[in-house]
Amino acid sequence: MTESLIWITGSRRFRAPHDETDTRMSDGRIFREAWIAGVNKHHPGEPKPGYVTLWDETPEWEREAAAAVYGQVRYFIKVSEGHATRLSS
């Protein structure tokens, strides 16, 4: 089964295809890129370096956390049966 998840952050779209060949780390990378885009858009002033650290420089524990959050958000979207779309402006 293949599903897709689209996150819209500002004017940028992140599409994550999901099938048996995808890995948790690619999900984590997508979450991290969306996180950095959000920080750059909404954080007043200069954000802490840790807030905008690129994926390749992110510690392993933080990569795992990003992948876990992505999975939780994906599950929430799935169980909301389309109602999660009301959460975005």
Number of C-alpha atoms within 10 A of each C-alpha: 5 7 8 10 14 11 14 13 16 11 6 10 11 14 12 16 14 14 11 7 6 11 11 15 18 16 22 22 20 19 25 25 17 19 16 19 17 14 16 15 11 11 11 8 7 8 13 10 8 10 13 17 14 13 18 9 9 14 10 12 8 13 22 16 15 22 20 17 16 21 16 12 14 15 11 14 15 13 11 10 9 10 11 13 10 7 6 8 4
